[in-house]
């Protein structure tokens, strides 16, 4: 099942855009708790400022070492994530506006509007 993840509205767009450009590799999105319904081959959709910015294909879910506090974003914000959603990068940028309300953590959503 696919899921959505919200990026803080204060994040600068150039930082987000970098995830969707460049060479092939991996990107990690820390979350609190292990996503139970998200698996390799599913998609993680990124919400920023009320719309889906793009999507990534999920490779794996990995546990973060106890006591490790991952940092995220252009401001290097420290998180309390316990698991990483590992995705294939670069991702795909949305070609049209798909509205979604932001939220904490992940939400399971098929995003049927993605064409």
N, C-alpha and C positions, 0 to 999 in steps of 0.2 A: 504494500500500500504506500502511496506517496505521502509526503508530509510538507508542511510549511515551517519556516523558521524566520523570526523577525530580527532585523538588524536595527540597532538604535537609530532614531531619526537624526541624532546629532552627528552620526558618521558622515564623513565627506564622500561624495559620490566617486571621486577619483580612486579612492581606496577600494570601493565595491567594484568599480569597473575593471580594476586590475585582476580580479578573480576570474573575469570572463574574457581576458585577453592573454596573450603570451603563449609560452610553450606548454606542452602536455605535462601534467604532473598530478599532484594531489593537493587537496585543501582540507583542513580539519575545522569542524564546527563543534566546539564543546557544548554539551547540554548536561543539565542536572538530572540524573537518573538514566537508566538504560531504556532506549526506545524499544518497546516490545513489538511494534507492528511495522518496523522499517528494516528492510533487508537489502543486500546487494542486488543491484538491478532496478530498484525503485528510484524515484526522483525526490530530491530535496529542493523545494521552491523557496526562494529568498524574497521576503517581504521587506520593503523599505518605503517609508513615508506613505503608507496606505495602498501600495500597489505591488504586484509581483514584479520584481526586477529581472529575474531569470531563474534558471534551474540547473542543477547538477545531478549527474547519475551517481547514486550511492555505490561505493565499493565495499564498505565494511563498517562495522561499529566496533570501536576498541575502548577498553577500559583505561582510564587515566590513573597513573600510579597514585596510591594514597599519599596525601600530603602535598601533591603537586598542584599548583594553582595556575592553569593556563592563562596567558594574556591574549587579548583579541583587539582588533581594530587599530585604527591609525593612532589612537591615543594610548595604546597598550594597557587597556583596562583588564584588571585581574578578575577572573571568574571563579565560580565555585563548581565548575563542571566536573562530573564524575566519569563521563564517557565522551568520546569524540565520534562524530559522524564523519567518516572519511569518504570524500567524494573525488570523482575524476575532474580534473581541471585542464583546460578552461571549461567553463559552463556555457550555457546558451542564454543569450539575452532575449527577453520577451519582445515580440514584434508588435504587440498591441497592448493597450492598457487593460490589466486584469485587476480589478479592485479587490483588496482583502484587508480586513481590519488586523492591526498588529496584535501580538500576544506574547506572553512569556513562554519560553520553552518551545516545544514543537506541537503541531496539531496535525492530525491525519486528515488529508484532503486530496482527493483525486485531481483537482484543478481541471475540470472538464473543459474549461474555456481555452486551454492551451491548444493552439492549432498546429 
